[in-house]
Amino acid sequence: MGITKNYEYLRYYEDTYATFPLVVEASKAAPDADAIFVSCMISRILGTADVMEKTTGMPVISSLSATLYGILKKLGIQDPVSGYGQALRRQRKGIE
């Protein structure tokens, strides 16, 4: 990622689209992948997942969206959540 100083990492927190080029690059590097996973709770890609999915043609899942999915499932909240990627739009069945 070209990061050499700790403060440079904050760019991914401050800039909602900082991860976008990395996601596009990943989709080109592995065009047959089922999804793109971005592992980082500091990244703000949750709000840009829909745009990234439209650009790459793949589901984009972040640590935050996966965590939110798990919480909603555990709470038994089945309603789809729009605007944050395909995974959260899917209906969840609660834990039995």
GICORLIN-V249581 format. One record per residue. N is the residue number from 1. RES is the residue in one letter. NEAR is the number of other C-alpha atoms within 8 Angstrom. Layout:
BEGIN
N_RES_NEAR ; N_RES_NEAR
END
This chain:
BEGIN
1_M_2 ; 2_G_3 ; 3_I_7 ; 4_T_5 ; 5_K_6 ; 6_N_7 ; 7_Y_6 ; 8_E_8 ; 9_Y_9 ; 10_L_8 ; 11_R_9 ; 12_Y_13 ; 13_Y_10 ; 14_E_7 ; 15_D_8 ; 16_T_12 ; 17_Y_9 ; 18_A_8 ; 19_T_10 ; 20_F_8 ; 21_P_7 ; 22_L_7 ; 23_V_12 ; 24_V_11 ; 25_E_8 ; 26_A_9 ; 27_S_12 ; 28_K_7 ; 29_A_6 ; 30_A_7 ; 31_P_6 ; 32_D_4 ; 33_A_8 ; 34_D_6 ; 35_A_8 ; 36_I_12 ; 37_F_8 ; 38_V_9 ; 39_S_6 ; 40_C_8 ; 41_M_8 ; 42_I_6 ; 43_S_10 ; 44_R_13 ; 45_I_10 ; 46_L_11 ; 47_G_9 ; 48_T_11 ; 49_A_13 ; 50_D_11 ; 51_V_7 ; 52_M_12 ; 53_E_12 ; 54_K_8 ; 55_T_7 ; 56_T_9 ; 57_G_6 ; 58_M_11 ; 59_P_11 ; 60_V_13 ; 61_I_13 ; 62_S_13 ; 63_S_11 ; 64_L_9 ; 65_S_12 ; 66_A_9 ; 67_T_8 ; 68_L_8 ; 69_Y_10 ; 70_G_8 ; 71_I_8 ; 72_L_11 ; 73_K_13 ; 74_K_9 ; 75_L_8 ; 76_G_10 ; 77_I_10 ; 78_Q_10 ; 79_D_6 ; 80_P_9 ; 81_V_8 ; 82_S_7 ; 83_G_7 ; 84_Y_13 ; 85_G_14 ; 86_Q_9 ; 87_A_9 ; 88_L_12 ; 89_R_10 ; 90_R_8 ; 91_Q_8 ; 92_R_11 ; 93_K_8 ; 94_G_10 ; 95_I_7 ; 96_E_2
END
